[in-house]
Amino acid sequence: MNLFQNPLDPVLWTVRRSEQDVISLYNYLSGLMHISTKDYFLNFGYWNEKINSPREAQLNLCSLIADVSNLYSARLVLDIGSGFSVPAIYWKSLINSLNIVCLDVNLRQLKFGVSLQGDLENREKEKKKITIPSSKDSAQEFKSSFKQELPHIEHAEKLSYVNATSTALPFVDNSVDRIIALESAQHFRPIGEFFMESYRVLEKNGIFVTAIPIIHNQERVRGNNILSGMISLMSLFFKLGILKFSWMSEHYDLDFIKSQMGNAGFRSKEIKLIGTHVYEPLSKYYIQNREKLQHAILKEYPSYVEKILYKSILKMNELSEERVIDYAIIRADK
């Protein structure tokens, strides 16, 4: 069973939300996502009437991002906040000519992505196992679930991996033609610096796409000091409730994101609000399958983790129905 070394750690990580805090949270809770989805995508997914599982929804969201960013005509893609690199591996399987650079501040997840790609390339060895990084020194073993879905990965050129922060990209100006931030930009702060760095490294007429949870019409206190952080926390608390703490991210409203992108120089081309295809069907799936999922989660996590997850899902569904929260797919061009 995974246990926090200090019961206060998750509270501190969530409130502070520094890069290292986000890394610590993801290292601990990424196993929870795998239990729920049987895979290593780290996104909510894009659901419709034909989707029956979180993994299908997650693949569907990756396909939507590929369409919005016009990946079929891309040369060099920078995937910022790439997590375990599973979306990049999926895109590479669709378009073998793509060159993709996976960038993440979490070195443990990047190393896992390297291991996963190597496992896929040698998947004919069915008994081979690789290890997912955990919050403890002891590691869990798992088998890749991509046996049927990625038939061409063994013939693909390898992905590239870079351990760096989103606000100081280690690339020269005008060096990539696509930048994707798939459900990662909500963690970046100051997010304006991320947009400026993305604009700098993107070549002329290049395409920037992000998929990001948002808040509708939410006043945001500017500043990075403790006082402004506490004021923002108080103003959001009554509206977001438990999600203020259980959502491991900043809480940006759409107008703020658009203004920051405009300040960086981007030209907004397309915005899709898909919250009704994200939060409500995901909540419904968990509620309908809670008994089975709860049993699996309790094998690895304390009971309070599942209780917080369940309450958060109920709140997420409520706020989505009230249109307090939404989910945006944003494309902007340089």
Residue pairs with C-beta under 8 A, 6 or more apart in sequence:
1 299
1 300
1 301
1 302
2 28
2 31
2 134
2 135
2 136
2 300
2 301
3 302
4 10
4 28
9 24
10 25
10 28
11 245
12 21
13 21
13 22
13 24
13 25
13 248
14 21
14 25
14 245
14 246
14 248
15 233
15 245
17 187
17 189
17 248
17 249
17 250
19 105
19 165
19 187
22 105
22 187
22 248
22 249
23 105
23 106
23 108
24 135
25 248
26 42
26 83
26 106
26 109
26 248
27 106
27 108
27 109
27 133
27 134
27 135
28 135
29 248
30 40
30 42
30 83
30 84
30 109
30 132
31 132
31 134
31 140
31 300
31 301
32 297
32 300
32 301
32 305
32 309
33 40
33 41
33 42
34 40
34 132
34 142
35 293
35 296
35 297
35 300
36 54
36 286
36 293
36 297
37 53
37 54
37 55
37 58
38 55
38 145
39 55
39 58
39 86
39 145
40 83
40 84
40 86
40 112
40 116
40 132
41 55
41 58
41 59
41 62
41 83
41 84
41 86
41 87
42 83
42 84
42 86
42 183
43 58
43 61
43 62
43 87
43 182
43 183
43 211
44 57
44 58
44 61
44 183
44 213
44 278
44 279
44 282
44 327
45 51
45 54
45 55
45 56
45 57
45 58
45 60
45 61
45 278
45 282
46 57
46 60
46 61
46 64
46 274
46 277
46 278
47 57
47 60
47 277
47 278
47 281
47 282
48 60
48 277
51 57
51 60
51 281
53 285
54 282
54 285
55 145
57 281
57 282
59 90
59 149
61 182
61 211
62 87
62 90
62 91
62 182
64 329
65 87
65 180
65 182
65 209
65 211
65 329
66 72
66 91
66 94
66 95
68 209
68 270
68 272
68 329
68 331
69 77
69 178
69 180
69 207
69 209
69 331
70 207
71 77
71 91
71 94
71 95
71 98
71 178
72 95
74 95
74 98
74 177
74 178
74 207
75 99
75 177
75 178
76 99
76 100
76 101
76 175
76 176
76 177
76 178
77 88
77 91
77 98
77 99
77 100
77 101
77 176
77 177
77 178
77 179
77 180
78 100
78 101
78 103
78 169
78 171
78 176
78 178
78 179
78 180
78 201
79 85
79 87
79 88
79 100
79 101
79 102
79 103
79 180
79 182
80 103
80 104
80 166
80 169
80 179
80 180
80 181
80 184
80 185
80 194
80 198
81 103
81 104
81 166
81 181
81 182
81 183
81 184
81 185
81 187
81 188
82 88
82 102
82 103
82 104
82 109
82 110
82 113
82 184
83 104
83 106
83 109
83 113
83 184
84 109
84 112
84 113
84 116
85 102
85 109
85 110
85 112
85 113
85 114
85 116
85 117
85 159
85 161
86 113
86 116
87 182
88 100
88 102
88 113
88 159
89 113
89 116
89 117
89 120
89 146
89 150
89 153
89 159
90 149
90 150
91 98
91 100
92 98
92 100
92 153
92 156
92 159
93 149
93 150
93 151
93 152
93 153
93 156
96 152
96 155
96 156
96 157
99 157
99 160
100 159
100 160
101 159
101 160
101 161
101 162
101 176
102 110
102 113
102 159
102 160
102 161
102 162
103 161
103 162
103 163
103 164
103 166
103 169
104 110
104 163
105 163
105 164
105 165
105 166
107 163
108 133
109 133
110 161
110 162
110 163
111 133
112 130
112 132
112 133
113 159
113 161
114 161
115 130
115 131
116 130
116 144
117 153
117 158
117 159
118 130
119 128
119 130
119 144
120 144
120 146
120 150
120 153
120 154
121 153
121 154
122 128
122 154
123 144
123 146
123 147
123 154
128 143
129 141
129 142
129 143
130 141
130 142
130 144
131 139
131 140
131 141
131 142
132 139
132 140
132 142
133 139
134 140
146 153
162 170
164 170
166 181
166 184
166 185
166 188
166 194
166 197
167 188
167 189
167 190
167 193
167 194
167 197
168 197
169 197
169 198
169 200
169 201
171 201
172 201
173 200
173 201
174 201
174 202
174 203
174 204
175 201
175 203
176 201
176 202
176 203
176 206
177 202
177 203
177 205
177 206
177 207
178 206
178 207
178 208
178 209
179 198
179 201
179 202
179 206
179 207
179 208
179 209
180 209
180 210
181 188
181 194
181 198
181 209
181 210
181 211
181 212
182 210
182 211
183 211
183 212
183 213
184 210
185 191
185 194
185 210
185 212
186 212
186 213
186 249
186 250
186 251
186 252
187 248
187 249
187 250
188 194
188 250
189 224
189 250
190 224
191 250
191 252
191 257
191 260
192 260
192 263
192 264
195 260
195 261
195 263
195 264
195 266
196 263
196 264
196 265
198 208
198 264
199 208
199 264
199 265
199 266
199 334
202 208
202 334
203 334
204 334
205 333
205 334
206 333
206 334
207 331
207 332
207 333
208 261
208 266
208 331
208 332
208 333
208 334
209 329
209 330
209 331
209 332
210 328
210 329
210 330
211 327
211 328
211 329
211 330
212 252
212 257
212 327
212 328
212 330
213 247
213 249
213 325
213 326
213 327
213 328
214 252
214 253
214 254
214 257
214 325
214 326
214 327
214 328
215 236
215 240
215 251
215 252
215 253
215 324
215 325
215 326
216 253
216 254
216 323
216 324
216 325
216 326
217 253
217 255
218 236
218 239
218 251
218 253
219 235
220 232
220 251
220 252
220 253
220 256
221 228
221 229
221 231
221 232
221 235
222 228
223 229
232 251
233 244
236 244
236 251
237 244
239 319
239 324
240 247
240 251
240 315
240 319
240 324
240 325
241 315
242 308
242 311
242 312
242 315
243 312
243 315
243 316
243 319
243 325
244 251
246 308
246 309
246 311
246 312
247 312
254 271
254 326
254 328
257 328
257 330
258 268
258 271
258 330
261 268
261 330
261 332
262 268
265 334
266 332
266 333
266 334
267 332
267 333
267 334
268 330
268 331
268 332
269 331
269 332
269 333
270 329
270 330
270 331
271 328
271 329
271 330
271 331
272 328
272 329
272 330
273 326
273 327
273 328
274 326
274 327
274 328
274 329
275 320
275 323
275 325
275 326
275 327
276 320
277 327
278 320
278 327
279 316
279 317
279 319
279 320
279 325
279 327
280 317
280 320
280 321
282 313
282 316
283 313
283 314
283 316
283 317
283 320
284 317
286 293
286 309
286 310
286 313
287 313
287 314
290 310
294 306
294 310
297 305
297 306
297 309
298 306
316 325
319 325
320 326
